[in-house]
Amino acid sequence: MADLLTLLSDRLAPAFCAVAGEPGIDPVVRPSDRADAQANGALALAKRLGRNPRDVAAEVLAAADLAGVATAEIAGPGFLNLTVDNEFLSATLRDVASDDRLGIPVRPATRIVVDYSAPNVAKEMHIGHLRTTVIGDALVRLLGFLGHDVVRENHIGDWGRPFGIHIEHLVELGALGGRQLDLDQLDALYKDATAKFADDPDFAERARARVVLLQRRDPDTMAVWDQLVRTSAAYWTDLYGKLGVLLTNDDIVGESFYDQMLPEVIDRLATAGLLEESDGAQVVFPPGFTNREGEALPLIVRSSAGAFTYATSDLACVIDRVERVKADVMVYVVDGGQSQHLSMVFAVAEMAGWLEPPRAAVHVPFGLVLGPDRKKLRSRSGEPVKFVDVVDEAIERGVAAVAAKNPGLSDSERDRIGHAVGIGALKYADLSTDRVRDYIFDWDRMLSFDGNTSPYLQYAHTRICSLFRRAGVARGAVDLNTIHVVEDAERMLAMRLLGYEAAVVETADRFSPHRLCAYLYELASDFTTFYEHCPVLKADDDVRASRLALADITARVLANGLGLLGIEAPEHM
């Protein structure tokens, strides 16, 4: 089901093409504060034809078949102001309301890998993991809803020199000794090992030897490594569960997975004639990348010391996702600081023939989470804030907010709904910000029941559910054929509802969840206006039925949209 603007555009297009004498003329239909919509295409067409725009608009209007759809009048220099017919608007909304998918068709399936979250083994996740995890999970839900074959991948850091150092320290301390350390203990020991490596030459030598043993997959070394991975995975499972994120241990594909592919990457680059030597390192020079001096910038795939690099691993990752996973599109939800690195990796993959159209790799960058001082959010000790602490505090604050708003709830209801409110607030504050921008972390703003927040949207949903309880009518039992919009507030709400498909599609196509957030906020605001100006329960039977149906589809769209963002829509708060 197309949105209303598209339907109007489709009706006007033949008239524009007839006046132009050629196909493919865009009527340029946009929202308007002067009417339901405005078609601006006559201005550009008049310029091409060398005619007066108002004359062109008049000729288009005379040729247009708008009967039963809309009325139009010429305004300004040649705009067409369009007012949608009430019955057409009502019938279109009835069609959408009768569809379980709310008028959003399933797209032809494309296999899409979404790379997100990416924690490091034996290290606690910090606030820097919030945006990749929340944005990535929302994109997974959106793309899956649209019908794509979505593969989640959690590209964890679990290999290389840091792990040799950490394992050697643990072995020498006898820190494991049959014990199961938790992640904060392992994190502290990792920091100790790093400091010891810098200060103790003898330990550094033993640690380097342990790195070699790790690379050779020595059984004793791998036993310790395996324990680190299992402990970390249990921690992630608990955290993702609290946050309501879809990632599971089955989605983990760590750096260790690609380790044995790295020599092959070098061989394949060499065979393709792309490898060059620069200062003793093996590199590839993708075109178009230069340093500050204007010199060609290399992508280093093997250091002068003979070590593979992150770029080598990322190229192996591309090969694997193309050849084993059979991905059509690879989406990397990675912070904006990695933009140049990933662009160079993608360019080299294209040069090597591993990433050929229509197959594509897309970087979805995001900004920082800032504290009140507009610097990276940190704890009072100056350390990055722990992700789990933020999640736990969100739940605690959500429970407190719900208890204050509705003290009559049972403890179990308060905790369940408070969890949904707190986690929803945390996610929505992130998702509602244009992902390329930084934002200031502010609990009070996040948990406010006013403004563009998750609690405001959740409360709008609960108000509708409450309306149905007071009406004595079950949600979903309303007769959708009764929808007939007349009043201005009804029409405004109906037109907003018909924009849902466009909002979802644009959000997914641009990998920008804030667009869906903006739509849902506008929808909730329009419902508030409708609710204030159009009595429901006191209306005559036919009007009451129509308005209940409008409320029902509004609740369905709110719940569906929040669900696509990974946020619950409680029925009462």
N, C-alpha and C positions, 0 to 999 in steps of 0.2 A: 504494500500500500504506500503510494507516494505521499509526501507531506503536502500541505495545502499550497504552498508557494510553487511547488513543482507542478501540481495539478493545474494551477492558473497559468503557469508558463507554457504547459503543453497545449492548453486551449488557445493561447495567444500566438504561439509560434507559427502556425500555418498562415495567419494574417500578416505577420511581419515578413514571412518569406514571399508571400504573394506581392506585397508592396515593393519588396527589394528585387523581385524577379530572380531570386536564387535561393537555394536551400541553406539551412544551417544558421539562420539569424537568431540570436539570443534576445528574447524580450526583456531580459534583465529585470526579473520580478524580485522585489525586496520588501521587507517589512516597512511599514510607514506609520507615522504618528498622525497622518492626515486621513487615513482610510485603513482598511484591513490589509492592503498591500499596494505597492506602486510599481508600475512597469516603466522603466527608464530607457528602454531600447530605442525609442524613436529619436532620441538626441544623436546617438552614434550613427544610426541609419541615415538620418537627414544630412549629417555631415558627409557621409559617403556619397549620397545622391545629389548633394549640392542644393538641397531644398530647405524650406522653412520647417522646423521641427514640429510646430503645432499642426501644419498641414499634413505632414507625414503621420502624426498621431491620429488625426481625424480620419485619414484613409485607412489606417490599421483598424481603428475602432469600427468603421463601417464594414470592414471585411471580417471582423472577428465573430466567431460563434460562441457567445457567452450566455445564451439563453438557458435559464435554469441554473446557472452557475454563479454569475456575478453581474453587477452593473458597473459601468465605468464612465468616468468623465475626464476631460482634458484639463490639466492644471499647469500653471507656471509656464515654462518655456516649451513644454511638450510632454510632460509626464502623463501617464494614465493612472488615475486613482481608482482602485478597484474595491468594491464592497461586495463581499460574498453573500449570496442568497442564503437566507436562514435555513431553508429546507435542504439545500445542497450541503451546507455545513453540518446540519443534523444527520443527514443520511451518511455522509462521509465518516462522521464520528461513530455512528452506529456500526458501520462496517469494521472500524478499528476495534471497538469495544467487544465485538463478537469473536475476535481473533485471540486465541490463547497467547500469541506472540505480540499482541498489541500493534498489529499492522507492520511488523518488521520481518521481512522475508529472510529466509536462510540463504546465505551466499554459496556459490560453488566453493567446495572445500579447497583451501590452500594449506599446505603443511608448513606451520610456522613454529620455529623454536624461539622461546622467550627465555633469555638468560638474565636472571635477577637474583638478588639477595647476596650471594657470594661471600659468606663468612669465611674466617680462617680457623683451621683446626687448632685446638688448644689455646684459643684466645677468645675472650668474651666479645660478643657483638656490642658495638657502641652506637651512638646516635647517628653516625654516618651511614649505618645500614638501614635506617628507617625509610628513606625515600626510595631506594632501589627496591626494597621489599614491598612496600605499599603500592607504589606505582606499577611495578611489574605484575603484582597479583591482580590489580584492577584490569590491566591490559589482557592478561590471560583470560579473565572472566568475560570481558567484552568480546574478544576475538572468538572465544569458544561459543558464545551466545549467537554470534553472527554466522556460525556454521563452519568455522575453520578447524582444521585438525591441529590442535595446539600441543606442542611438546614443551613441558617445563624443564628447565635445566638450572641447577644450582651449582655453579662453577666454583667449588670451594678451593681455598688455598691449603694444600695438604702435602706439599713436596718441596724438595730443594734444601739448600744449605741451612736455613733456620731450623729445620726439623732434625738435621744431623746434630746441630749444636744442642738443641733441647733434649734429644734422646740421650746424648752422651752425659749431660748434666743429671738427668733423671737416673741413669744407670749408676753413675758414680755416687750419687747420694743414697741409692737404694730406696728412692722415694716411692716407688710403686710397691715392690716387695709383697705382692699379693693384695695390696690395698686398692680400692677404687677411689681415686681422687676426683673431686668435683672440678668444674671448669675454672672457678675463680682461683683455686689452688694451682691448677696447671698454668693459668695465665701469669700468676705471680712467679712461679718457677721459670717460666719462659723469659720473663724480664731479668731474673737473676742470671740465667744462662747467657743471655746477650751481654750483660755487663761483665760476666766472668770471661767471656770470649775476648772482650776488648782489653781486659786487664791482666790476664794470665796466659802468657805465651805457651806454657806447657799444655794447659787445657785447650787452647786454640788448636794446637797440633793434634791432640787426641780427637777433638771435635771434627777436624777436617777428615781424619781417618774414618770417623763414624759416618760422615757424609758419603764417603766412598762405599762403605758397607750398605748404607741405605740405597744408594743407586744400584748396587749389585743385588739388592733384595735379600740380604743376609737374614736367615730365619729369626735369629734372636733380636736383631734390630727391628725387623718387621713386626715381631710380636708386640714390642713396645709401641711402635707406630700404630698398629691396629687398635691398641687400647686407647690411644689418644683420639683416634677417629671415632671409635664407638662412644666414648664419653662425650665428645663434641656433638655427635649426631643426636644423642639423647637430650642434650641441652637444647638443640635447635628444635627438636620435635615438640618439647614442652613450650618453648617460646612461640613457635608458629601456631600451636594449638590455642594459646591464650589470645593471640592476635587474629585468629581466624584466617590464616593464610593457607593456600592450597598445597604448598610444597610439602613433600614427604621425603623420606630417606631414599625412595626409589628414584627421585629426581636428581640425586647427587651425581655429578660427573666432575671429579676433582682433577687438579693438575697432574696427579699421579697417573691418571688414566691415559694422559697424552704423552707421558714421559718417554715411553718406548717408541713413539712415533717421531721423535725429534730428529734423529739421524736421517730418517726418510724425507723430512721436510727439506733439509739441506741438500740431499741428493736430487730431489725433484726441482728445487730452485736452480741447481747447477745444470741439470739436464735441459732446463728451459733457457739456459744462457743468461740468467739474471744475476748470478752471484758475482760480486766484485770484492776486492780487498781494499780496506781503508784503515790505515794505522794498525795493521796487523789483525784487524777484525774482518769477518765475512759479513758483507752487507748487501742490501738491494737499494737502489736509488729510484724510488717511485717518482714519476714526473710531477712537477708542480709544487714540491715541498722544498722550502729553503730556510736557512737560519737567518739571524739578524743581519749578517753580513751579505746576504743574498746568495750564499753558496748552497749547492745542492745538499739536501738533508738526507742522510742514510737511515734506513731501518736496519739495525744491527741484529743479525740472527745467530751470530756466534762471536763471542768476545775474543779479544786478543789472547786471553788466557785459555781459550778453547771451550768456554762454558756456553751453554745454550741460554737464551734470554726469554723474557716474557713474550717478546714478539714471536719467537720460534714456537712457543706453546700456543699462542693465539692463532698462528697460521695452521698448526696441527688441528686446532679446534675447528677452524673453518673447513678443512679437508674432511674431518670426521662428520661434521654436520651435513655436509653436502653428499658425501659418498656412503656413509653408513645410515644416518638418520633420514636422508633424502629430503632435506628441508628445501622448500621453495623460498622462504624468507627467514632470515635470522635477525632477531631483534635483541639488541644489547642494551639493557637498562643499567647504564653505568654513568657515574658522575661526569659532569662537563669537563673536568680536568683531564680526562682521558681522550678528549675529542681528536686531537692531532694524532695520537698513537693509533687509535682505532681507524682513523681515516687512512693512515699509511698502511696498516695491516690489510684493510679492504682493498686498497689500491694494488698492493703486491699480489694479493690473491687473484685479482682481476688480471694482472700481468701474466701470472702463471697459468691462467685458464681454469682456475678452480671456481671462480665466481663469475659465471657468464650469464647475461640476460636470457630469460626473464628472472633468473635467480638473483636475489638481492640480500645485502646485509644493511641493517639500519641501526644507527646509534641513536638511542633515546636518552639524551643527557638531562641532567637536573642540577639545580642549584643547591645551596647549603642551608642547613638549619642553624639559625643564629640565636644567640641569647639577647637579653635586653640591651647589651652593650654593642650589638650589631657585629659581634665577632662569633666565631664558631662556638656553638653551645658546649659549655664545659661544666664540670662539677665544681664545688667550692674548693676542692683540692687542686684544681687546674687540669684534671684528667678529663678525657672525653666522657660524657655521660653514658652509663651502661644502658644498652637498649632494653634489657629486661627490667631495669628500674623504672624506665619511662612507661613501659607497658603495665607494670604493676601499679604505678601511681595513677595511670589513666583509669584503671579498673576501680581503684579506691575512690578516686574523685567522682567517677560516674555513679558509684553506689551512694555516695554522700549526696550528690545532686538529686538523685531519684528519691532518696529518703526524705529530703527536705521538701520536694515537690508533692510527694504523696506518702505521708507518714503512715497511712493505713495499710500499706502493703505488707504481706508476710515476709519473713526474712528471706525465704527462698526466692520469692518473686522480686524482692528488692535487689538481691544479689544478681539474679539472672538478667533483669532489665538494666541494672546499673552497669553490668559488664558490657552489655550491648551499647549503652549510651557512652561509656568512657572510651571504649575501643573505637566506636564510631566517630567520636569527637577527635581522637588522635589521628585517625586515618583521613577524615574529611578536611582537617586543617591543612594537611599536606597535599591532598589531591585537589583541593579547590584553589590552590596557588598554581599559577602557570608554572609548569615544572622547570622551565629554564631560569626562573627567578629564585633568589634566596627568600626565605621568610623568617620572621621572628616567632620563636616558640613562646606561646602565651596561653597558659592553662585557662585563665578567666575568659578569654575570647573564645577558645575552643569549646568550652562547656556552657556557653551562654545559650539560653533558649530564645534569643532574639538575633536577627541578622543571618548572614550566610554561614550557618553552622550545621553540623549534623544533628544536634539536639533539636534545633528548630524544625528541620525536615522530619525527624522522627516524631516530634510532637504533632506536626500537621497530619501525619498518618494516623496517630492515635486519636486525634480529634474526629477524623472521619469514622474510625471504628466505633468510637463512642456515640457518634450520631446514629449509626445503625443499631446499636444496642438500645438507644432511647426510642428509636422508631419501631423496635420490635421486629426488625427485618434482618434476615441473615445476609451477610456479605456474599455476593455471588448469586443471590436469589432474585435480584431485581430484574425487571423486564427491560432489556436494553432497547427494545423497539419503541419504548416510550420517550426516548431522548428527542427533545425538540427545543432548540435554543431560541430565545427571543430577546431577553434583556441584555444590556451591554455587558454586564459582568459574566453572564452565561456565555456569550459569544467570545469574550476574551479568554475565558477558561477553555472553551472548546478549541479555539484556534491554537492555544498553547499545547493542548493535548495532542493535536495533530502534528505538532512539531517534534514529537518524541523520536520518530524514526530518523529524521535529519540529525538530531542531536547525537544519537547513538552512533550513527554512521560516521559523522564528522569526527567524533571523539576517537573512534577506532582508527580511522584513516590517518589522523594527525598524531596518533599516540599521545593524546593530550586530555587526561581525565578531567581537567578543570572545566572543559567545555560542557561535559555532562553535569558537573556540579552546578554550573551557572544556570543550565536549563532547569534542573530540579528546584533550585532556589526560586527562579521565576515562576515555576509552576505552583509551588507552595504559596508564594505571595499572591498569585492570581486566585488560588482557591480561597485564601483569607478574604480577599475582596469580594468574591462570589458569596461566601458564607455570611459576610456582613450585610450585603445588599440584597440577597435573594433568600428569603425565609424558606426553609425546607419543610420542617415538620408541621408548620401551621398553614402551608399552602394548600390549595385545592388539590383533589386527588390526582388529576392528570399532571399538574405542575409538580406536585410532590414526588410523583413517580419519576418524572424526568430529572428532577434535581438530585434525587437519590442515585439515579443511574450515573449522572455526572460525577457525583461524589465517589461512587464505586470505582469508576475507571480512573479517577484521579489517584485514589489509594493504590490501585494496581500499578499505575505508572510509577508512583513514588517508591513502592516496595521493590518493583523490578529494577528501577534505576539505582537505588541504594544497594541492592543486591549485586549489581554489576560492578559497584565500587568496593564490594566486600563488606558492606555495612548492613546490619540487621534493621528491620523495621518492626518494632514491637507493636502489639495491638493496644497496650495501655501502658501508661508511665506514672 
